[in-house]
């Protein structure tokens, strides 16, 4: 099949590359000439393990190409995917659908034969019917259907998630659209991966409900972690004991400095807003949003305690600023709350992150960037482990403690433990939901 992918951001590029690896002919479209030029040179504008090699393979095979020309891209395409951004709108928390509707209108004006317009972007309930109205208004003669196909890609593991999904969700209005979508995902169907076909509204809601539930699990264990610190329990043991219950499961029960990234903050806010609009308040989701912000602030308090109540004049080394490992994504990362608090408090902040500097330089002004964690930690008063990159999981703590002005550690991802830190020579250690020492 021929597929056009509108948008070469994280979702669009990963989806386009993976569809081409299924054997489809995929043309990815973007309005940014610099991005298209980079892609045509074989350069991937985002960091996602394995994506560069898979992209090169399919470009070489002639199944994948990139263009600025939307009309050329959709000529002869059976399906056109909209994978543009839906950022949180300022002021009201709703998803901004400007780019989605603009793409729908452009598709309508360029299309000449039957096509399925598929929304891949995360959009509020009812959006796909609005897309249908926009397309119909822009080109009343066009024969088309709409479909909702939300993505469930984890940054850092997106290719595996696309090729071996827990499920594929497809929302359609009729059998004709369902057949086209079935052909697109035929390689997964043949390998018995579940394809869930629903109405449009249910498909839209599945995406928001799933992300809100996962955000709730993270936030819940972070609240439990705060209580564990008060009563002397170990949140890692609590999480393990909880996760053994099959009804709960062990995923997303890792205490830390709060969730971030491209999905959870945006989608929880959008779901809360949808509930308000329909007079069906999402009280749990609203609480999750509030508690997540409280969690980030609680981390700042931990760091302040380790600095004897003041950041002023202290040298603090932060290891990891992306919202999670194996990505360069800084969107709503806890570091964007924590690091500015350190800088604003008068600290000299050093940052080391394997992929974070490209975006982080603009987002975290006033910090010094280092490539080597040992160099960054030398002569520091506090070491903060903020993102659990593999590079930070097996540090020589003896060497680091010996090089610091005052060997204190805030292990906000619970990578190490108090006894290991003490034996390495640290005079103070704090983690999340576990007993530390000072």
Residue, then its C-alpha position, 0 to 999 in steps of 0.5 A: x500500500x502507499x501511505x502518506x505520513x503528515x508530520x515527522x516528529x517523534x510519532x510520525x517518523x517512528x510510525x512512517x519508518x516502521x510502516x515502510x519496514x512492513x513493506x508499505x511505500x511510505x512518504x513522510x511530509x513536513x513543512x520544515x525544510x531543514x528537517x526534510x533536508x536532514x532526513x534526506x541526508x539520512x540524519x535522524x532529528x530525534x534520538x531513538x535507539x535503532x531508528x537510524x539504521x531502520x530508516x536507512x534500510x528502508x530508504x535504500x530499499x525504496x520504500x521510504x522517502x521524505x518531501x515538503x510537497x503534500x500533494x505529491x505525497x498523497x497522490x495514490x495513497x490509500x491512507x494519509x496519517x495525521x501525526x502532527x503536534x497537539x500541545x497543551x493550549x495555554x490558559x485552559x489545558x486543552x489540546x491545541x488542534x490547530x495543526x491537526x485541522x490545518x493538516x486535514x484541510x490540506x489533505x482534502x484540497x490535495x486528494x483526488x480519489x478515495x482515501x482514509x484520513x487517519x488521526x495518529x496524533x493524540x486528540x480529544x474525544x470528538x476530534x475525528x468527527x471534526x476532522x471529517x467535517x473539515x475534510x468534507x467542507x474543504x472538498x465536498x466531492x471527495x470520497x473518504x473515510x476517517x479513522x482513529x489510530x492512537x499511538x502507544x509508543x514508549x520513547x526509548x523503546x518505540x520500534x519494539x512497541x510498534x513491531x510487537x505491540x500490546x495492542x493496536x487500536x483502530x476506530x472506524x465508522x464503516x467496514x470500508x475504512x476497517x478493511x484499509x486499516x486491516x491491510x495496513x496492519x496485516x503483518x501484525x495480524x498475521x503474527x497474532x498481535x491483537x487489533x482492537x477495532x472500535x468506534x471513533x470515540x472509544x478509540x480516542x478515549x482509550x488513549x487518554x484513559x490508558x495514559x491517565x491510568x499509568x500516570x496514576x500508578x506512578x503518582x500513587x507510588x510516589x505518594x506511598x514513597x513519601x509515607x514510607x519515609x515517614x514510617x521507616x518502610x522501604x518503597x522498593x520492597x513495597x512496590x515489589x510486594x504490590x506488583x506481585x499481585x497480577x491485578x496490579x502488576x509491577x510496571x510503573x511502580x518505581x518511585x522517583x521525582x515525578x513523571x514527565x515527557x511528551x504524553x503523560x503531562x499533556x494527556x492528563x491535563x487534556x483528559x481533565x479538561x474534557x471532563x470539565x467540558x462534559x460536566x463529568x469531572x475527572x477527580x482522580x486525574x486532577x489529583x494526579x496532576x497536582x500530586x505530580x507537581x508536589x512530588x517535584x517540589x518535594x525533591x527540591x526540599x530533599x536537595x535543600x536539606x542535603x545542602x544544610x538549608x541553602x543552595x547558595x554558594x554550593x556546587x551541585x552536579x546533576x546526572x541526567x536531565x531528560x525525562x527518562x533514559x534512552x531519549x533526548x526528550x526534555x518535555x515536562x522533565x522533572x529537571x525543568x522544575x528542579x534545576x532552575x530551583x537550584x540555579x535560582x537558589x544560588x547554586x553553581x550547577x553542573x549537568x551531565x546527560x548522554x543526550x540532553x544537551x541539545x535541547x537542554x542548553x536552551x531550557x536550562x540556562x545558567x548551568x555548565x555541561x559536562x560529558x564525563x560524570x566523574x569530571x562533573x562531580x569533582x569538587x561538588x557539594x552534592x551529587x543528584x541522580x535524576x535520570x537513570x541512564x545505564x551510564x549512571x547505574x554502575x558508577x565508581x562511587x568510591x572515586x566520586x566520593x573521594x573527588x567531591x568537596x562534600x560527598x553527599x548524594x540525592x539518589x532520586x531514582x533509587x539506583x543505589x542504597x544507603x549502605x553502598x553509599x556509606x561504604x563508598x565514603x559518602x557522608x550523606x545519602x537520600x533516596x525516594x521512599x527509603x531510609x537515608x542518612x546524613 
